Amino acid sequence: MSDYFLEIKNLTKYFPLNNDVLSRLTGKTRILKAVDDISFFIKPGETLGLVGESGCGKSTTARLVTRLIEPSSGTMLLKGEDLLALPPSRMLEMRKTIQLVFQDPYSSLNPRKTVMQILSRPLEVHNLAHGWTAKRHQVLHLLRLVGMGVEHADRYPHEFSGGQRQRLAIARALAVNPQLVIGDEPVSALDVSIQAQILNLFRELQEELNLTYLFIAHDLSVIRHISDRVAVMYVGKIVEMGTVQEIFTHPQHPYTQALLAAVPEADPHKPPPRLTLQGELATPIDPPPGCRLYGRCPLATEICGQVSPPLSDRGGVHYVACHHV
């Protein structure tokens, strides 16, 4: 039996671009490598923060883990059980274990349904409550759990603020008593003050319900606040992974260093960033065989453009994918 709650091995997702202009002109199908051979693990009760720039493959990873889209290759083990080998009936049962909170609370809730209808739907799908009274009782419990009142049960999504809608989205995810909750940038669309409230709610729910989190964000302060460990992603690859302390105080990969150096500082007397990257962000469409950071990295040498560095253990639980670290 594995010590990991979720273990991802060599997960890959390629999208063929059959209808784009260059593919039609050249007659050769280009490949978008959204997620390219990534591996990570999450222990029970732990929060793994997945951070990176927009377009690096974070949200695609979330959809792969929940099997909203199917991977091109790789292995996904949940409590030692291979998710990709499960038949549809067993996968439906497993979906109660994994739930996803989407980024945009404005589009993730059906505007034509009341809160009662939205939150009771998962109960109906998984046969967790029978009859109107039982469903109503469970919905009111979920509302109280996320800090909302019973008077909200019969309202529509447009009657709520952004923070309240995200609380409703969290309540919907919790309706089936999951063990793993994936937050796909669940606070990025909210005001800063509301972000803090939702992050604190996530932490309170984790302690109360013993939840395991995969928390996706591009804001380093959010990741630092909520995570136990951090995985840094760049153009479809995980380039560094370690504890919050290691990543934020002793970053080893050049991209992680540049990411941390880019955080604005209020102190004008603070020395300039240790590392800045030059050039344009690499494209995930037919990328070169070497390191994705090649061409932007000041440490790059010839081998970096030819061989993709593996994610190697640098001691403890700190992993880095770089030829020169």
ZAMARGU-4260 file (C-alpha; in steps of 0.2 Angstrom, whole numbers, plus 5000, padded with zeros to 4 digits):
<rodrens>
0) 5000/5000/5000 | 5007/5017/4995 | 5011/5030/5008 | 5004/5043/4995 | 4986/5048/4994
5) 4989/5053/4976 | 5004/5048/4965 | 5006/5054/4947 | 5019/5046/4936 | 5025/5052/4919
10) 5008/5060/4916 | 5007/5067/4898 | 4993/5076/4888 | 4996/5081/4870 | 4983/5090/4859
15) 4985/5088/4840 | 4982/5104/4831 | 4974/5098/4815 | 4965/5114/4810 | 4977/5128/4814
20) 4983/5138/4799 | 5001/5132/4800 | 4996/5114/4800 | 4985/5116/4785 | 4999/5125/4776
25) 5012/5113/4779 | 5001/5097/4779 | 5010/5092/4795 | 5000/5091/4811 | 5008/5101/4825
30) 5007/5095/4843 | 5003/5106/4858 | 5012/5097/4873 | 5001/5105/4887 | 5007/5093/4900
35) 5023/5084/4896 | 5029/5069/4907 | 5026/5076/4925 | 5027/5066/4941 | 5022/5072/4959
40) 5014/5065/4974 | 5003/5071/4988 | 5002/5064/5006 | 4986/5062/5015 | 4980/5078/5023
45) 4993/5088/5014 | 4992/5103/5003 | 5002/5103/4987 | 5003/5120/4979 | 5005/5120/4960
50) 5012/5137/4954 | 5017/5144/4937 | 5013/5156/4923 | 4997/5156/4914 | 4997/5143/4900
55) 5010/5132/4909 | 4998/5117/4910 | 4991/5119/4928 | 4973/5118/4924 | 4975/5104/4911
60) 4984/5094/4926 | 4968/5097/4937 | 4957/5091/4923 | 4968/5076/4920 | 4968/5071/4938
65) 4949/5072/4939 | 4948/5063/4922 | 4938/5077/4914 | 4950/5074/4900 | 4960/5058/4897
70) 4979/5058/4897 | 4989/5053/4882 | 5000/5043/4893 | 5005/5041/4912 | 4999/5033/4928
75) 4988/5041/4941 | 4986/5031/4958 | 4973/5036/4970 | 4977/5027/4987 | 4986/5014/4977
80) 4972/5011/4964 | 4975/5015/4946 | 4962/5028/4941 | 4965/5026/4922 | 4961/5007/4923
85) 4944/5010/4932 | 4928/5006/4922 | 4915/5019/4920 | 4904/5013/4935 | 4919/5012/4947
90) 4925/5029/4941 | 4908/5036/4945 | 4910/5030/4963 | 4928/5036/4964 | 4922/5054/4959
95) 4915/5056/4976 | 4933/5055/4982 | 4940/5069/4971 | 4931/5085/4968 | 4936/5101/4959
100) 4933/5119/4963 | 4934/5130/4947 | 4942/5147/4945 | 4927/5157/4940 | 4912/5157/4952
105) 4902/5167/4939 | 4902/5153/4926 | 4904/5138/4936 | 4886/5139/4944 | 4871/5137/4933
110) 4862/5154/4933 | 4845/5146/4930 | 4846/5135/4946 | 4843/5140/4964 | 4856/5136/4977
115) 4845/5122/4983 | 4845/5114/4966 | 4864/5116/4963 | 4869/5109/4979 | 4857/5094/4979
120) 4862/5089/4962 | 4878/5079/4967 | 4867/5071/4981 | 4855/5065/4968 | 4869/5059/4956
125) 4878/5048/4969 | 4862/5043/4979 | 4867/5051/4995 | 4850/5058/5000 | 4833/5052/4996
130) 4818/5064/4997 | 4816/5082/4998 | 4817/5084/5017 | 4834/5074/5017 | 4841/5084/5003
135) 4836/5100/5011 | 4844/5096/5027 | 4860/5091/5019 | 4860/5107/5008 | 4857/5118/5024
140) 4872/5109/5033 | 4883/5113/5018 | 4878/5131/5018 | 4883/5132/5036 | 4899/5123/5033
145) 4905/5137/5021 | 4899/5151/5032 | 4882/5155/5023 | 4865/5156/5030 | 4850/5145/5027
150) 4841/5160/5020 | 4852/5158/5005 | 4846/5141/4999 | 4832/5148/4988 | 4841/5161/4979
155) 4849/5162/4962 | 4868/5164/4959 | 4866/5182/4952 | 4860/5187/4969 | 4877/5184/4977
160) 4894/5192/4977 | 4910/5184/4970 | 4916/5178/4987 | 4899/5170/4991 | 4898/5162/4974
165) 4915/5154/4977 | 4908/5148/4994 | 4894/5140/4985 | 4906/5131/4973 | 4916/5125/4988
170) 4900/5118/4996 | 4895/5109/4980 | 4912/5101/4980 | 4910/5095/4998 | 4892/5088/4995
175) 4899/5071/4991 | 4911/5070/5006 | 4927/5070/4996 | 4944/5066/5002 | 4954/5076/4989
180) 4949/5093/4983 | 4957/5102/4968 | 4957/5120/4968 | 4960/5127/4951 | 4965/5145/4955
185) 4949/5147/4966 | 4954/5164/4972 | 4961/5172/4957 | 4945/5180/4952 | 4941/5188/4969
190) 4946/5204/4977 | 4962/5203/4989 | 4952/5205/5005 | 4939/5191/4999 | 4954/5180/4994
195) 4960/5180/5012 | 4943/5174/5018 | 4942/5160/5005 | 4959/5154/5009 | 4956/5154/5028
200) 4940/5144/5024 | 4950/5131/5014 | 4962/5129/5029 | 4947/5128/5042 | 4938/5115/5031
205) 4955/5105/5029 | 4957/5104/5048 | 4938/5100/5051 | 4936/5087/5037 | 4954/5080/5035
210) 4955/5085/5017 | 4969/5083/5005 | 4972/5098/4993 | 4980/5101/4976 | 4979/5120/4976
215) 4983/5128/4959 | 4988/5147/4958 | 4999/5159/4949 | 5000/5170/4965 | 5016/5165/4975
220) 5009/5174/4991 | 4993/5162/4990 | 5004/5147/4987 | 5015/5151/5002 | 5000/5154/5013
225) 4991/5138/5010 | 5003/5125/5005 | 5014/5112/5013 | 5024/5108/4998 | 5026/5117/4981
230) 5028/5111/4963 | 5034/5124/4951 | 5028/5121/4933 | 5035/5129/4917 | 5028/5126/4899
235) 5021/5108/4903 | 5035/5103/4914 | 5038/5102/4933 | 5055/5111/4936 | 5056/5111/4955
240) 5047/5103/4969 | 5050/5104/4988 | 5043/5111/5005 | 5037/5129/5006 | 5052/5133/5016
245) 5064/5126/5003 | 5056/5134/4988 | 5054/5151/4995 | 5071/5152/5005 | 5082/5141/4995
250) 5076/5140/4977 | 5088/5131/4966 | 5080/5131/4948 | 5084/5147/4938 | 5065/5148/4934
255) 5060/5147/4952 | 5073/5160/4957 | 5066/5172/4943 | 5048/5169/4948 | 5052/5174/4966
260) 5063/5189/4961 | 5048/5195/4950 | 5037/5198/4966 | 5036/5217/4969 | 5045/5224/4984
265) 5039/5239/4994 | 5057/5242/5000 | 5066/5254/4988 | 5083/5250/4996 | 5081/5231/4994
270) 5095/5225/4982 | 5089/5220/4964 | 5083/5203/4960 | 5096/5189/4959 | 5090/5183/4942
275) 5080/5189/4928 | 5075/5180/4912 | 5077/5187/4895 | 5067/5183/4879 | 5050/5176/4876
280) 5041/5162/4885 | 5044/5146/4876 | 5029/5138/4866 | 5022/5121/4871 | 5018/5118/4852
285) 5032/5107/4845 | 5044/5112/4858 | 5063/5108/4856 | 5070/5092/4864 | 5080/5101/4877
290) 5076/5111/4893 | 5060/5122/4891 | 5070/5137/4898 | 5084/5136/4886 | 5086/5152/4877
295) 5080/5162/4892 | 5091/5155/4906 | 5108/5163/4910 | 5115/5147/4915 | 5111/5138/4899
300) 5125/5128/4889 | 5124/5117/4874 | 5117/5101/4883 | 5102/5112/4889 | 5097/5114/4871
305) 5098/5095/4867 | 5093/5085/4883 | 5078/5088/4894 | 5084/5087/4912 | 5075/5075/4923
310) 5067/5080/4939 | 5081/5073/4951 | 5081/5071/4970 | 5092/5084/4978 | 5090/5078/4996
315) 5075/5076/5007 | 5059/5080/4997 | 5068/5093/4986 | 5067/5089/4967 | 5075/5100/4953
320) 5076/5098/4934 | 5092/5107/4929 | 5108/5102/4922 | 5118/5115/4932 | 5111/5114/4949
</rodrens>
